[in-house]
Amino acid sequence: MASEIPTFMKAVVYDENLQVSVREHPVPNISDDDVLVKTVAISLNPTDYKHIDGKFGKAGSILGCDYSGVVVKVGKNVHSSPKVGDHVAGFVHGSAYPDEGAFAEYVKVPAELVWVVPANTLSHEQAAAYEVAFWTAAQAFYAPGRLGLVEPPAKAATPDWVFVYGGSSAVGLCAIQLARLSGYKVITTASPRNHELLKSLGADVTVDYHDPDVVSKIKEVTGDSLKYATDMIGEVETHRIAIEAIGSTGGKLVGLNVALQKTEFGRKDVTITEILLYSVFGRAFSIGPFHIPAAPEDRVHMAAFIKKLPQWILDGALKPIPVKVWEGGLEGVLGGLQYIREGKASGEKIVCRV
């Protein structure tokens, strides 16, 4: 199959002005520990348009993080899995490298950071939708120095509450399922139109995030005992609500906005940690003014964690999250990102077929 791989492919690439468009681009060369995947579906994330809007991308790099596809070539150190022909999915650091990025016909990825999708389970669209969302939830909950939840298949000794602000975001949809898999009770916020969806995925209690009494309602439901909170939206106000909802004995919040890491929220009894999923590659990186040092422990953790995913999918312990297929293939990416930018994606993941 390797002989059929072309030299050039179509990809969504940054130009010298950091604008993106579909153009011809070299197919990546893989190293001994990599695999090359022919992409079938890609999913879109807020980080993609934020890189464009903030001029954080690198000229000549490929946009996009999430992919699902078929392995067409493996490095010489990749012996058993994944193998050529496998349906795999994963996440890459888009917008940063000329030979890495998901919005392309081929994607290069470290073999240890892909997972093999079990046959007759998820479609390519459903598998692509899981990536940044699922991996971010897993990092927030279980990675070293984050929320510190009990990692499945182990279960919490007592069913403490976990609060997920932004339950109808893609990350929230995955976080709810993971928290239940770990044996916790879940309280979350969303628009009322998404409450039934969130309950079907395992949320015990859903609260309208527009409700002016949202904090007091969370405290009432949890008996002022909440110790664990995540903010999957990442704004000052959403952080404030999540922090205020934590019980009077204190606790932890994990958020998704490093720009807030020096913001003062007035509670010394709450530990606040901001995460950026790109740390799972174990290398230092920068996004705008923020430099993130290498965290090899994050890569070790995630490489082990995602190997559990196929069995949970087979067992039905994790359900697919809703997808909306955005037409147009790679040429449709910018339209799909605009849809997300305008806040129209709720309770669903925007996915393109390649």
WOZI-V598386 format. One record per residue. N is the residue number from 1. RES is the residue in one small letter. SS is DSSP state (h for helix, s for strand, l for the rest). Layout:
n=N res=RES ss=SS
n=N res=RES ss=SS
//
This chain:
n=1 res=m ss=l
n=2 res=a ss=h
n=3 res=s ss=h
n=4 res=e ss=h
n=5 res=i ss=l
n=6 res=p ss=l
n=7 res=t ss=l
n=8 res=f ss=s
n=9 res=m ss=s
n=10 res=k ss=s
n=11 res=a ss=s
n=12 res=v ss=s
n=13 res=v ss=s
n=14 res=y ss=s
n=15 res=d ss=l
n=16 res=e ss=l
n=17 res=n ss=l
n=18 res=l ss=l
n=19 res=q ss=l
n=20 res=v ss=s
n=21 res=s ss=s
n=22 res=v ss=s
n=23 res=r ss=s
n=24 res=e ss=s
n=25 res=h ss=s
n=26 res=p ss=s
n=27 res=v ss=l
n=28 res=p ss=l
n=29 res=n ss=l
n=30 res=i ss=l
n=31 res=s ss=l
n=32 res=d ss=l
n=33 res=d ss=l
n=34 res=d ss=s
n=35 res=v ss=s
n=36 res=l ss=s
n=37 res=v ss=s
n=38 res=k ss=s
n=39 res=t ss=s
n=40 res=v ss=s
n=41 res=a ss=s
n=42 res=i ss=s
n=43 res=s ss=s
n=44 res=l ss=l
n=45 res=n ss=l
n=46 res=p ss=h
n=47 res=t ss=h
n=48 res=d ss=h
n=49 res=y ss=h
n=50 res=k ss=h
n=51 res=h ss=h
n=52 res=i ss=h
n=53 res=d ss=h
n=54 res=g ss=l
n=55 res=k ss=l
n=56 res=f ss=l
n=57 res=g ss=l
n=58 res=k ss=l
n=59 res=a ss=l
n=60 res=g ss=l
n=61 res=s ss=l
n=62 res=i ss=s
n=63 res=l ss=l
n=64 res=g ss=l
n=65 res=c ss=l
n=66 res=d ss=s
n=67 res=y ss=s
n=68 res=s ss=s
n=69 res=g ss=s
n=70 res=v ss=s
n=71 res=v ss=s
n=72 res=v ss=s
n=73 res=k ss=s
n=74 res=v ss=s
n=75 res=g ss=l
n=76 res=k ss=l
n=77 res=n ss=l
n=78 res=v ss=l
n=79 res=h ss=l
n=80 res=s ss=l
n=81 res=s ss=l
n=82 res=p ss=l
n=83 res=k ss=l
n=84 res=v ss=l
n=85 res=g ss=l
n=86 res=d ss=l
n=87 res=h ss=s
n=88 res=v ss=s
n=89 res=a ss=s
n=90 res=g ss=s
n=91 res=f ss=s
n=92 res=v ss=l
n=93 res=h ss=l
n=94 res=g ss=l
n=95 res=s ss=l
n=96 res=a ss=l
n=97 res=y ss=s
n=98 res=p ss=l
n=99 res=d ss=l
n=100 res=e ss=s
n=101 res=g ss=l
n=102 res=a ss=l
n=103 res=f ss=l
n=104 res=a ss=s
n=105 res=e ss=l
n=106 res=y ss=s
n=107 res=v ss=s
n=108 res=k ss=s
n=109 res=v ss=s
n=110 res=p ss=s
n=111 res=a ss=h
n=112 res=e ss=h
n=113 res=l ss=h
n=114 res=v ss=s
n=115 res=w ss=s
n=116 res=v ss=s
n=117 res=v ss=l
n=118 res=p ss=l
n=119 res=a ss=l
n=120 res=n ss=l
n=121 res=t ss=l
n=122 res=l ss=l
n=123 res=s ss=l
n=124 res=h ss=h
n=125 res=e ss=h
n=126 res=q ss=h
n=127 res=a ss=h
n=128 res=a ss=h
n=129 res=a ss=h
n=130 res=y ss=l
n=131 res=e ss=h
n=132 res=v ss=h
n=133 res=a ss=h
n=134 res=f ss=h
n=135 res=w ss=h
n=136 res=t ss=h
n=137 res=a ss=h
n=138 res=a ss=h
n=139 res=q ss=h
n=140 res=a ss=h
n=141 res=f ss=h
n=142 res=y ss=h
n=143 res=a ss=l
n=144 res=p ss=l
n=145 res=g ss=l
n=146 res=r ss=l
n=147 res=l ss=l
n=148 res=g ss=l
n=149 res=l ss=l
n=150 res=v ss=l
n=151 res=e ss=l
n=152 res=p ss=l
n=153 res=p ss=l
n=154 res=a ss=l
n=155 res=k ss=l
n=156 res=a ss=l
n=157 res=a ss=l
n=158 res=t ss=l
n=159 res=p ss=l
n=160 res=d ss=l
n=161 res=w ss=s
n=162 res=v ss=s
n=163 res=f ss=s
n=164 res=v ss=s
n=165 res=y ss=s
n=166 res=g ss=l
n=167 res=g ss=l
n=168 res=s ss=l
n=169 res=s ss=l
n=170 res=a ss=h
n=171 res=v ss=h
n=172 res=g ss=h
n=173 res=l ss=h
n=174 res=c ss=h
n=175 res=a ss=h
n=176 res=i ss=h
n=177 res=q ss=h
n=178 res=l ss=h
n=179 res=a ss=h
n=180 res=r ss=h
n=181 res=l ss=h
n=182 res=s ss=l
n=183 res=g ss=l
n=184 res=y ss=l
n=185 res=k ss=s
n=186 res=v ss=s
n=187 res=i ss=s
n=188 res=t ss=s
n=189 res=t ss=s
n=190 res=a ss=s
n=191 res=s ss=l
n=192 res=p ss=h
n=193 res=r ss=h
n=194 res=n ss=h
n=195 res=h ss=h
n=196 res=e ss=h
n=197 res=l ss=h
n=198 res=l ss=h
n=199 res=k ss=h
n=200 res=s ss=h
n=201 res=l ss=l
n=202 res=g ss=l
n=203 res=a ss=l
n=204 res=d ss=l
n=205 res=v ss=s
n=206 res=t ss=s
n=207 res=v ss=s
n=208 res=d ss=s
n=209 res=y ss=l
n=210 res=h ss=l
n=211 res=d ss=l
n=212 res=p ss=l
n=213 res=d ss=l
n=214 res=v ss=h
n=215 res=v ss=h
n=216 res=s ss=h
n=217 res=k ss=h
n=218 res=i ss=h
n=219 res=k ss=h
n=220 res=e ss=h
n=221 res=v ss=h
n=222 res=t ss=h
n=223 res=g ss=l
n=224 res=d ss=l
n=225 res=s ss=l
n=226 res=l ss=l
n=227 res=k ss=l
n=228 res=y ss=s
n=229 res=a ss=s
n=230 res=t ss=s
n=231 res=d ss=s
n=232 res=m ss=l
n=233 res=i ss=l
n=234 res=g ss=l
n=235 res=e ss=l
n=236 res=v ss=h
n=237 res=e ss=h
n=238 res=t ss=h
n=239 res=h ss=h
n=240 res=r ss=h
n=241 res=i ss=h
n=242 res=a ss=h
n=243 res=i ss=h
n=244 res=e ss=h
n=245 res=a ss=h
n=246 res=i ss=l
n=247 res=g ss=l
n=248 res=s ss=l
n=249 res=t ss=l
n=250 res=g ss=l
n=251 res=g ss=s
n=252 res=k ss=s
n=253 res=l ss=s
n=254 res=v ss=s
n=255 res=g ss=s
n=256 res=l ss=l
n=257 res=n ss=l
n=258 res=v ss=h
n=259 res=a ss=h
n=260 res=l ss=h
n=261 res=q ss=l
n=262 res=k ss=l
n=263 res=t ss=l
n=264 res=e ss=l
n=265 res=f ss=l
n=266 res=g ss=l
n=267 res=r ss=l
n=268 res=k ss=l
n=269 res=d ss=l
n=270 res=v ss=s
n=271 res=t ss=s
n=272 res=i ss=s
n=273 res=t ss=s
n=274 res=e ss=s
n=275 res=i ss=l
n=276 res=l ss=l
n=277 res=l ss=h
n=278 res=y ss=h
n=279 res=s ss=h
n=280 res=v ss=h
n=281 res=f ss=h
n=282 res=g ss=l
n=283 res=r ss=l
n=284 res=a ss=l
n=285 res=f ss=s
n=286 res=s ss=s
n=287 res=i ss=s
n=288 res=g ss=l
n=289 res=p ss=l
n=290 res=f ss=s
n=291 res=h ss=s
n=292 res=i ss=s
n=293 res=p ss=l
n=294 res=a ss=l
n=295 res=a ss=l
n=296 res=p ss=h
n=297 res=e ss=h
n=298 res=d ss=h
n=299 res=r ss=h
n=300 res=v ss=h
n=301 res=h ss=h
n=302 res=m ss=h
n=303 res=a ss=h
n=304 res=a ss=h
n=305 res=f ss=h
n=306 res=i ss=h
n=307 res=k ss=h
n=308 res=k ss=h
n=309 res=l ss=h
n=310 res=p ss=h
n=311 res=q ss=h
n=312 res=w ss=h
n=313 res=i ss=h
n=314 res=l ss=h
n=315 res=d ss=h
n=316 res=g ss=l
n=317 res=a ss=l
n=318 res=l ss=l
n=319 res=k ss=l
n=320 res=p ss=l
n=321 res=i ss=l
n=322 res=p ss=l
n=323 res=v ss=s
n=324 res=k ss=s
n=325 res=v ss=s
n=326 res=w ss=l
n=327 res=e ss=l
n=328 res=g ss=l
n=329 res=g ss=h
n=330 res=l ss=h
n=331 res=e ss=h
n=332 res=g ss=h
n=333 res=v ss=h
n=334 res=l ss=h
n=335 res=g ss=h
n=336 res=g ss=h
n=337 res=l ss=h
n=338 res=q ss=h
n=339 res=y ss=h
n=340 res=i ss=h
n=341 res=r ss=h
n=342 res=e ss=l
n=343 res=g ss=l
n=344 res=k ss=l
n=345 res=a ss=l
n=346 res=s ss=l
n=347 res=g ss=l
n=348 res=e ss=l
n=349 res=k ss=s
n=350 res=i ss=s
n=351 res=v ss=s
n=352 res=c ss=s
n=353 res=r ss=s
n=354 res=v ss=l
//
